[in-house]
């Protein structure tokens, strides 16, 4: 709607995990390095935590996009709230080319594990690493799910783990895992991402505008000060505010997103609603 007005090819602040828009801040780079190292060295499991909207899913999407070029097979579990059989069925459906029975009663765990084990051996034979990514892992409710994830790490070769595991979620995931020593002891590295500081917010905004085909300078320094403060540096919140600012700025016939535009957005759109 406002793309032509600001000289953009597309909207730069959509809250979707598009790896083109991934901006590697110092903390995201540290997390990327730790996760990559765990995978490349077959260390087993790595933990990624951060508050809601801080870019965990986009980081994982970027990581998968980059590492998939190196003969790696990623399996994503995005809703881990079911039981052990639900998780196992979800994973097997992603790696097994033949159709599985639709009825849950026809999917015994032993049969699923047999399929899983065969696919892991096939991947190993073909020189392909298997990585299971559990996003929103703080939502896991059943202890048997953690036990199944631990069992995946029992597949080991002489030089390391045959299956690597990435557990990603909000900060409370750390406390939840601490209750299950059997899997906590398998965590090789811990990575964490939080809100951006003011300078990172400016670079983040300019990066996304540039990827969308725009020129830097659309957002004036004072407007970025306010956006940084009101968003607490959380990328998802920054995206929401910036998107509304581009819309509001067009409506006010502005040449730049200035302090007046941001103040109007905050007062009109965000006063009584979470960003």
C-alpha atoms as a printed R data frame, in Angstrom:
    type eleno elety resid chain resno      x       y      z
1   ATOM     1    CA   UNK     A     1  0.000   0.000  0.000
2   ATOM     2    CA   UNK     A     2  2.771   2.450  0.900
3   ATOM     3    CA   UNK     A     3  5.614   0.828 -1.068
4   ATOM     4    CA   UNK     A     4  5.584   3.215 -4.033
5   ATOM     5    CA   UNK     A     5  5.352   6.266 -1.793
6   ATOM     6    CA   UNK     A     6  8.599   5.372  0.003
7   ATOM     7    CA   UNK     A     7 10.356   3.925 -3.055
8   ATOM     8    CA   UNK     A     8 10.216   0.328 -1.809
9   ATOM     9    CA   UNK     A     9  9.862  -2.868 -3.827
10  ATOM    10    CA   UNK     A    10  8.062  -4.627 -0.978
11  ATOM    11    CA   UNK     A    11  7.085  -4.149  2.647
12  ATOM    12    CA   UNK     A    12 10.243  -4.331  4.792
13  ATOM    13    CA   UNK     A    13  8.718  -4.977  8.202
14  ATOM    14    CA   UNK     A    14  6.490  -8.007  7.815
15  ATOM    15    CA   UNK     A    15  6.652 -10.319 10.817
16  ATOM    16    CA   UNK     A    16  7.482 -13.459  8.870
17  ATOM    17    CA   UNK     A    17 10.705 -15.549  9.081
18  ATOM    18    CA   UNK     A    18 12.174 -14.448  5.734
19  ATOM    19    CA   UNK     A    19 15.944 -15.198  5.845
20  ATOM    20    CA   UNK     A    20 16.638 -12.334  3.410
21  ATOM    21    CA   UNK     A    21 15.790  -9.899  6.197
22  ATOM    22    CA   UNK     A    22 17.899 -11.571  8.864
23  ATOM    23    CA   UNK     A    23 20.234  -9.036 10.481
24  ATOM    24    CA   UNK     A    24 23.231 -10.508 12.259
25  ATOM    25    CA   UNK     A    25 23.637  -8.508 15.476
26  ATOM    26    CA   UNK     A    26 26.509  -9.404 17.804
27  ATOM    27    CA   UNK     A    27 24.261 -11.575 19.980
28  ATOM    28    CA   UNK     A    28 22.621 -13.276 16.990
29  ATOM    29    CA   UNK     A    29 26.064 -13.923 15.545
30  ATOM    30    CA   UNK     A    30 27.149 -15.494 18.841
31  ATOM    31    CA   UNK     A    31 24.048 -17.702 18.875
32  ATOM    32    CA   UNK     A    32 24.577 -18.667 15.228
33  ATOM    33    CA   UNK     A    33 28.186 -19.608 15.967
34  ATOM    34    CA   UNK     A    34 27.265 -21.787 18.974
35  ATOM    35    CA   UNK     A    35 24.477 -23.615 17.158
36  ATOM    36    CA   UNK     A    36 26.592 -24.123 14.030
37  ATOM    37    CA   UNK     A    37 29.503 -25.416 16.104
38  ATOM    38    CA   UNK     A    38 27.282 -27.924 17.892
39  ATOM    39    CA   UNK     A    39 26.039 -29.234 14.547
40  ATOM    40    CA   UNK     A    40 29.336 -29.222 12.672
41  ATOM    41    CA   UNK     A    41 31.165 -30.977 15.514
42  ATOM    42    CA   UNK     A    42 28.294 -33.417 16.240
43  ATOM    43    CA   UNK     A    43 28.098 -32.402 19.896
44  ATOM    44    CA   UNK     A    44 24.480 -33.439 20.343
45  ATOM    45    CA   UNK     A    45 22.148 -30.757 21.722
46  ATOM    46    CA   UNK     A    46 22.148 -26.975 21.897
47  ATOM    47    CA   UNK     A    47 19.734 -24.655 23.688
48  ATOM    48    CA   UNK     A    48 18.511 -21.347 22.210
49  ATOM    49    CA   UNK     A    49 16.444 -19.058 24.438
50  ATOM    50    CA   UNK     A    50 15.070 -15.543 24.182
51  ATOM    51    CA   UNK     A    51 11.962 -13.511 24.880
52  ATOM    52    CA   UNK     A    52  8.993 -13.568 22.503
53  ATOM    53    CA   UNK     A    53  9.701 -11.731 19.264
54  ATOM    54    CA   UNK     A    54 13.483 -11.473 19.597
55  ATOM    55    CA   UNK     A    55 14.192 -13.343 16.349
56  ATOM    56    CA   UNK     A    56 14.720 -16.974 17.361
57  ATOM    57    CA   UNK     A    57 12.604 -18.456 14.576
58  ATOM    58    CA   UNK     A    58 14.172 -16.193 11.945
59  ATOM    59    CA   UNK     A    59 17.630 -17.138 13.218
60  ATOM    60    CA   UNK     A    60 16.771 -20.835 12.906
61  ATOM    61    CA   UNK     A    61 15.345 -20.302  9.413
62  ATOM    62    CA   UNK     A    62 18.513 -18.469  8.362
63  ATOM    63    CA   UNK     A    63 20.654 -21.203  9.912
64  ATOM    64    CA   UNK     A    64 18.750 -23.932  8.066
65  ATOM    65    CA   UNK     A    65 18.942 -21.978  4.825
66  ATOM    66    CA   UNK     A    66 22.730 -21.674  5.144
67  ATOM    67    CA   UNK     A    67 23.626 -25.116  6.484
68  ATOM    68    CA   UNK     A    68 21.304 -27.026  4.165
69  ATOM    69    CA   UNK     A    69 23.837 -26.223  1.459
70  ATOM    70    CA   UNK     A    70 26.250 -28.558  3.287
71  ATOM    71    CA   UNK     A    71 24.351 -31.870  3.076
72  ATOM    72    CA   UNK     A    72 22.252 -31.465  6.176
73  ATOM    73    CA   UNK     A    73 18.656 -32.586  6.732
74  ATOM    74    CA   UNK     A    74 16.622 -30.349  9.042
75  ATOM    75    CA   UNK     A    75 13.445 -31.623 10.690
76  ATOM    76    CA   UNK     A    76 11.281 -28.888 12.234
77  ATOM    77    CA   UNK     A    77  8.865 -29.430 15.112
78  ATOM    78    CA   UNK     A    78  6.892 -26.206 15.553
79  ATOM    79    CA   UNK     A    79  4.136 -27.434 17.863
80  ATOM    80    CA   UNK     A    80  5.613 -29.660 20.584
81  ATOM    81    CA   UNK     A    81  2.588 -29.622 22.890
82  ATOM    82    CA   UNK     A    82  1.498 -33.185 22.126
83  ATOM    83    CA   UNK     A    83  2.731 -36.417 23.664
84  ATOM    84    CA   UNK     A    84  5.701 -38.576 22.715
85  ATOM    85    CA   UNK     A    85  3.843 -40.334 19.907
86  ATOM    86    CA   UNK     A    86  2.675 -37.034 18.404
87  ATOM    87    CA   UNK     A    87  6.248 -35.721 18.249
88  ATOM    88    CA   UNK     A    88  7.569 -38.980 16.838
89  ATOM    89    CA   UNK     A    89  4.845 -39.100 14.187
90  ATOM    90    CA   UNK     A    90  5.527 -35.459 13.244
91  ATOM    91    CA   UNK     A    91  9.230 -36.179 12.727
92  ATOM    92    CA   UNK     A    92  8.755 -39.407 10.791
93  ATOM    93    CA   UNK     A    93  6.227 -37.800  8.440
94  ATOM    94    CA   UNK     A    94  8.920 -35.317  7.417
95  ATOM    95    CA   UNK     A    95 11.568 -37.897  6.562
96  ATOM    96    CA   UNK     A    96  9.520 -40.825  5.243
97  ATOM    97    CA   UNK     A    97  8.468 -40.637  1.593
98  ATOM    98    CA   UNK     A    98  5.737 -43.275  1.844
99  ATOM    99    CA   UNK     A    99  2.305 -42.279  3.253
100 ATOM   100    CA   UNK     A   100  1.716 -43.190  6.877
101 ATOM   101    CA   UNK     A   101 -1.622 -44.423  8.273
102 ATOM   102    CA   UNK     A   102 -3.992 -41.587  9.097
103 ATOM   103    CA   UNK     A   103 -5.378 -43.173 12.238
104 ATOM   104    CA   UNK     A   104 -3.294 -42.528 15.342
105 ATOM   105    CA   UNK     A   105 -3.988 -46.060 16.606
106 ATOM   106    CA   UNK     A   106 -2.246 -47.470 13.528
107 ATOM   107    CA   UNK     A   107  0.993 -45.661 14.312
108 ATOM   108    CA   UNK     A   108  2.730 -47.668 17.014
109 ATOM   109    CA   UNK     A   109  5.867 -46.081 18.443
110 ATOM   110    CA   UNK     A   110  7.984 -49.159 17.690
111 ATOM   111    CA   UNK     A   111  7.122 -48.994 13.990
112 ATOM   112    CA   UNK     A   112  7.818 -45.280 13.865
113 ATOM   113    CA   UNK     A   113 11.162 -45.699 15.608
114 ATOM   114    CA   UNK     A   114 12.124 -48.420 13.157
115 ATOM   115    CA   UNK     A   115 11.436 -46.066 10.245
116 ATOM   116    CA   UNK     A   116 13.332 -43.264 11.983
117 ATOM   117    CA   UNK     A   117 16.369 -45.451 12.675
118 ATOM   118    CA   UNK     A   118 16.506 -46.615  9.076
119 ATOM   119    CA   UNK     A   119 16.374 -43.064  7.762
120 ATOM   120    CA   UNK     A   120 19.146 -41.992 10.136
121 ATOM   121    CA   UNK     A   121 21.326 -44.853  8.892
122 ATOM   122    CA   UNK     A   122 20.532 -43.894  5.285
123 ATOM   123    CA   UNK     A   123 21.540 -40.301  5.987
124 ATOM   124    CA   UNK     A   124 24.765 -41.391  7.662
125 ATOM   125    CA   UNK     A   125 25.602 -43.654  4.735
126 ATOM   126    CA   UNK     A   126 25.024 -40.771  2.329
127 ATOM   127    CA   UNK     A   127 27.052 -38.326  4.414
128 ATOM   128    CA   UNK     A   128 24.030 -36.291  5.491
129 ATOM   129    CA   UNK     A   129 23.707 -34.857  8.998
130 ATOM   130    CA   UNK     A   130 20.288 -35.046 10.671
131 ATOM   131    CA   UNK     A   131 19.204 -32.062 12.773
132 ATOM   132    CA   UNK     A   132 15.951 -31.984 14.740
133 ATOM   133    CA   UNK     A   133 14.782 -28.439 15.551
134 ATOM   134    CA   UNK     A   134 12.134 -28.077 18.256
135 ATOM   135    CA   UNK     A   135 10.786 -24.514 18.205
136 ATOM   136    CA   UNK     A   136  8.604 -23.191 21.040
137 ATOM   137    CA   UNK     A   137 10.077 -25.962 23.204
138 ATOM   138    CA   UNK     A   138  8.976 -24.144 26.368
139 ATOM   139    CA   UNK     A   139  5.461 -25.341 25.494
140 ATOM   140    CA   UNK     A   140  6.372 -28.999 26.022
141 ATOM   141    CA   UNK     A   141  4.040 -30.315 28.695
142 ATOM   142    CA   UNK     A   142  4.766 -34.029 28.861
143 ATOM   143    CA   UNK     A   143  7.880 -35.456 30.452
144 ATOM   144    CA   UNK     A   144  7.843 -38.326 27.976
145 ATOM   145    CA   UNK     A   145  8.505 -35.830 25.136
146 ATOM   146    CA   UNK     A   146 11.784 -34.788 26.763
147 ATOM   147    CA   UNK     A   147 12.585 -38.462 27.246
148 ATOM   148    CA   UNK     A   148 11.986 -39.148 23.538
149 ATOM   149    CA   UNK     A   149 14.199 -36.216 22.576
150 ATOM   150    CA   UNK     A   150 16.908 -37.602 24.828
151 ATOM   151    CA   UNK     A   151 16.586 -41.000 23.166
152 ATOM   152    CA   UNK     A   152 17.202 -39.404 19.773
153 ATOM   153    CA   UNK     A   153 20.609 -38.432 21.115
154 ATOM   154    CA   UNK     A   154 21.409 -42.084 21.782
155 ATOM   155    CA   UNK     A   155 22.106 -42.526 18.077
156 ATOM   156    CA   UNK     A   156 25.862 -42.092 18.086
157 ATOM   157    CA   UNK     A   157 28.731 -42.994 15.802
158 ATOM   158    CA   UNK     A   158 32.423 -43.289 16.611
159 ATOM   159    CA   UNK     A   159 33.093 -39.598 15.954
160 ATOM   160    CA   UNK     A   160 29.964 -38.030 17.455
161 ATOM   161    CA   UNK     A   161 26.177 -37.912 17.489
162 ATOM   162    CA   UNK     A   162 24.230 -39.151 14.478
163 ATOM   163    CA   UNK     A   163 21.359 -36.817 15.402
164 ATOM   164    CA   UNK     A   164 21.808 -33.237 16.576
165 ATOM   165    CA   UNK     A   165 19.064 -31.456 18.503
166 ATOM   166    CA   UNK     A   166 18.225 -27.749 18.719
167 ATOM   167    CA   UNK     A   167 15.802 -26.759 21.486
168 ATOM   168    CA   UNK     A   168 14.506 -23.213 21.094
169 ATOM   169    CA   UNK     A   169 12.062 -21.331 23.278
170 ATOM   170    CA   UNK     A   170 11.371 -18.551 25.719
171 ATOM   171    CA   UNK     A   171 13.587 -18.058 28.829
172 ATOM   172    CA   UNK     A   172 11.479 -20.362 31.008
173 ATOM   173    CA   UNK     A   173 12.720 -23.263 28.869
174 ATOM   174    CA   UNK     A   174 15.960 -23.204 30.875
175 ATOM   175    CA   UNK     A   175 14.095 -23.837 34.126
176 ATOM   176    CA   UNK     A   176 11.979 -26.549 32.531
177 ATOM   177    CA   UNK     A   177 15.007 -28.409 31.208
178 ATOM   178    CA   UNK     A   178 16.737 -28.077 34.584
179 ATOM   179    CA   UNK     A   179 13.986 -30.321 35.967
180 ATOM   180    CA   UNK     A   180 15.007 -33.106 33.592
181 ATOM   181    CA   UNK     A   181 18.627 -33.863 34.347
182 ATOM   182    CA   UNK     A   182 18.726 -36.647 31.785
183 ATOM   183    CA   UNK     A   183 18.412 -34.145 28.948
184 ATOM   184    CA   UNK     A   184 20.079 -31.154 30.642
185 ATOM   185    CA   UNK     A   185 23.295 -33.159 30.772
186 ATOM   186    CA   UNK     A   186 23.132 -33.588 26.985
187 ATOM   187    CA   UNK     A   187 23.096 -29.822 26.302
188 ATOM   188    CA   UNK     A   188 26.525 -29.005 24.868
189 ATOM   189    CA   UNK     A   189 26.084 -25.228 24.508
190 ATOM   190    CA   UNK     A   190 23.619 -22.518 25.522
191 ATOM   191    CA   UNK     A   191 22.781 -19.607 23.216
192 ATOM   192    CA   UNK     A   192 20.657 -16.594 24.085
193 ATOM   193    CA   UNK     A   193 19.214 -13.632 22.183
194 ATOM   194    CA   UNK     A   194 17.572 -10.566 23.710
195 ATOM   195    CA   UNK     A   195 16.458  -7.073 22.742
196 ATOM   196    CA   UNK     A   196 18.686  -4.835 20.599
197 ATOM   197    CA   UNK     A   197 20.355  -1.673 21.845
198 ATOM   198    CA   UNK     A   198 19.663   1.682 20.210
199 ATOM   199    CA   UNK     A   199 22.521   1.471 17.672
200 ATOM   200    CA   UNK     A   200 21.497  -2.050 16.696
201 ATOM   201    CA   UNK     A   201 17.900  -0.913 16.255
202 ATOM   202    CA   UNK     A   202 19.054   1.746 13.763
203 ATOM   203    CA   UNK     A   203 21.161  -0.765 11.812
204 ATOM   204    CA   UNK     A   204 18.310  -3.288 11.920
205 ATOM   205    CA   UNK     A   205 15.808  -0.789 10.508
206 ATOM   206    CA   UNK     A   206 18.169   0.413  7.768
207 ATOM   207    CA   UNK     A   207 19.037  -3.173  6.832
208 ATOM   208    CA   UNK     A   208 15.407  -4.137  6.320
209 ATOM   209    CA   UNK     A   209 14.670  -0.976  4.334
210 ATOM   210    CA   UNK     A   210 17.677  -1.691  2.099
211 ATOM   211    CA   UNK     A   211 16.639  -5.323  1.492
212 ATOM   212    CA   UNK     A   212 13.187  -4.035  0.500
213 ATOM   213    CA   UNK     A   213 14.807  -1.803 -2.123
214 ATOM   214    CA   UNK     A   214 14.676   1.470 -0.213
215 ATOM   215    CA   UNK     A   215 17.292   4.041  0.751
216 ATOM   216    CA   UNK     A   216 18.640   4.656  4.241
217 ATOM   217    CA   UNK     A   217 17.467   7.827  5.941
218 ATOM   218    CA   UNK     A   218 13.730   7.213  5.715
219 ATOM   219    CA   UNK     A   219 13.684   6.946  9.508
220 ATOM   220    CA   UNK     A   220 15.258  10.010 11.144
221 ATOM   221    CA   UNK     A   221 17.538   9.590 14.216
222 ATOM   222    CA   UNK     A   222 15.028  10.969 16.726
223 ATOM   223    CA   UNK     A   223 12.293   8.693 15.410
224 ATOM   224    CA   UNK     A   224 14.623   5.720 15.866
225 ATOM   225    CA   UNK     A   225 15.254   6.826 19.467
226 ATOM   226    CA   UNK     A   226 11.523   6.581 20.182
227 ATOM   227    CA   UNK     A   227 11.096   3.303 18.302
228 ATOM   228    CA   UNK     A   228 13.989   1.787 20.247
229 ATOM   229    CA   UNK     A   229 12.431   2.897 23.541
230 ATOM   230    CA   UNK     A   230  8.854   1.860 22.781
231 ATOM   231    CA   UNK     A   231  9.872  -1.527 21.343
232 ATOM   232    CA   UNK     A   232 12.418  -2.363 24.054
233 ATOM   233    CA   UNK     A   233 14.614  -3.425 21.142
234 ATOM   234    CA   UNK     A   234 12.452  -6.483 20.385
235 ATOM   235    CA   UNK     A   235 12.552  -7.090 16.602
236 ATOM   236    CA   UNK     A   236  8.896  -8.151 16.356
237 ATOM   237    CA   UNK     A   237  7.810  -4.937 18.079
238 ATOM   238    CA   UNK     A   238 10.184  -2.852 15.958
239 ATOM   239    CA   UNK     A   239  8.590  -4.346 12.843
240 ATOM   240    CA   UNK     A   240  5.077  -3.533 14.025
241 ATOM   241    CA   UNK     A   241  5.904   0.076 14.884
242 ATOM   242    CA   UNK     A   242  7.929   0.697 11.712
243 ATOM   243    CA   UNK     A   243  5.215  -0.758  9.484
244 ATOM   244    CA   UNK     A   244  2.610   1.534 11.036
245 ATOM   245    CA   UNK     A   245  4.997   4.500 10.809
246 ATOM   246    CA   UNK     A   246  5.421   4.030  7.054
247 ATOM   247    CA   UNK     A   247  1.663   3.907  6.663
248 ATOM   248    CA   UNK     A   248  1.115   6.935  8.906
249 ATOM   249    CA   UNK     A   249  3.951   8.896  7.297
250 ATOM   250    CA   UNK     A   250  2.370   8.442  3.882
251 ATOM   251    CA   UNK     A   251 -0.963   9.605  5.260
252 ATOM   252    CA   UNK     A   252  0.693  12.732  6.653
253 ATOM   253    CA   UNK     A   253  2.529  13.339  3.353
254 ATOM   254    CA   UNK     A   254  5.918  13.210  5.095
255 ATOM   255    CA   UNK     A   255  9.277  12.972  3.343
256 ATOM   256    CA   UNK     A   256 10.733  11.035  6.281
257 ATOM   257    CA   UNK     A   257  9.513   9.181  9.324
258 ATOM   258    CA   UNK     A   258 10.101  11.804 11.968
259 ATOM   259    CA   UNK     A   259  9.269  12.201 15.647
260 ATOM   260    CA   UNK     A   260  5.747  13.441 14.901
261 ATOM   261    CA   UNK     A   261  4.943  10.331 12.870
262 ATOM   262    CA   UNK     A   262  6.149   7.934 15.567
263 ATOM   263    CA   UNK     A   263  4.341   9.837 18.323
264 ATOM   264    CA   UNK     A   264  1.121   9.687 16.305
265 ATOM   265    CA   UNK     A   265  1.499   5.942 15.784
266 ATOM   266    CA   UNK     A   266  2.166   5.316 19.465
267 ATOM   267    CA   UNK     A   267 -0.781   7.439 20.602
268 ATOM   268    CA   UNK     A   268 -3.252   6.336 17.922
269 ATOM   269    CA   UNK     A   269 -2.448   2.656 17.396
270 ATOM   270    CA   UNK     A   270 -0.410   1.382 20.291
271 ATOM   271    CA   UNK     A   271 -1.651   3.222 23.370
272 ATOM   272    CA   UNK     A   272 -3.996   0.482 24.567
273 ATOM   273    CA   UNK     A   273 -2.653  -2.476 22.620
274 ATOM   274    CA   UNK     A   274  0.461  -4.613 22.948
275 ATOM   275    CA   UNK     A   275  3.018  -4.060 20.200
